[in-house]
């Protein structure tokens, strides 16, 4: 039913088994373990760009939290309007929530596909996904792209005496499939390999979650949904590895450990680059501000300062000279000066000049 997942996973695992088989031998447990590890690395390399997009999307979501809260507060009684405004905000900022889930969603089918392919090397069980084969039929039946010889090679592979397809709670009837290919393993040997891997996987899951939470803004961490997810990632998921580890094949635990190691290194690489980008943007803004600032000793120019009122007088006089018309202010001044002359003439005209009789009397007195 899920062959479109099983076959690609099988091909990648088969390819890496061939590569490391040249160095360590096809039946070596290290060969099969490295094939599983590099299956993880291949997947994560393909998902590198979506992972970067996921980190940027998460950071962008944290930056948009104040606006999101404002929309939630404004439209708390209108869910439809709130959804439309949320979509509008996301579109304006180029925000795609699905990109934040893509890397995780893409790993789920690969995990399930690898689990099924590894379980299919031993089909002697009667549970889910098992065919109830006898040990001989199982060893001589191909497994997807793996031939019968590859199946026998996988059954022979051991890590410190434990088959990598075995798990702590494997029924004894299923362990009989390894009888002709290295002997029936003991539960102690399986637990000796599986338990350290479970602990490493759990601790790595916790520290990866802690690194992500440490980079969240205080506003994002205070969000109830984000706080719940942080608690799940910090404590519940790591505990889930310890609880579910006894039911997982050693190869799946290898997958989990290598996946967490890759995630830890990738987070530091991506977050380091993003920090450098932000620092470069801040430096560019400071340089731009320094270029726009006045030079030392130069008086800053206030472009908003109004021009002096004298300019209006000059403009009026210029307009008079150009158009031959007298400005209202000039007319008012001319009227005042003309009125003063007339008043002076009237005052001077009011003094009577002496007549002829007066001049004659003056002569007699002399």
SULNOR-V706518 format. One line per field, one symbol per residue. burial: I if it has 9 or more other ideal C-beta (glycine too) atoms within 8 Angstrom, else O. Layout:
BEGIN
burial = ???
END
This chain:
BEGIN
burial = OIOOIIIIIIIIIIOIIOIIIOOOOOOIIIIIIIIIIIIIIIIIOOIIOIIIIIIIIIIIIIOIIOOIOOIIOOIOOOOOOIOOIIOOIIOOOOIOIOIIIIIOOIIOIIIIIIIIIIIIIIIIIOOOOIOOIOIOOIIOIOIIOIOIOIIIIIIIIIIOOIIIIIIIOIOOOIIIIIOOOOOOIOOOIIIIIIIOIIIIIIIIIIIIIIIIIOOIOOIIIOIOOIIOOIIIIIOIIIIOIIOOIIOIIIIIIIIIIIIIIIIIOIIIOIIOOIOOOOOOOOOOOOOOOOOOOOOOOOOOOOOOOOOOOOOOIOOIIOIIOOOOOOIOOIIOOIOOOOOOOOOOOOOOOOOOOOOOOOIOOOOOOO
END
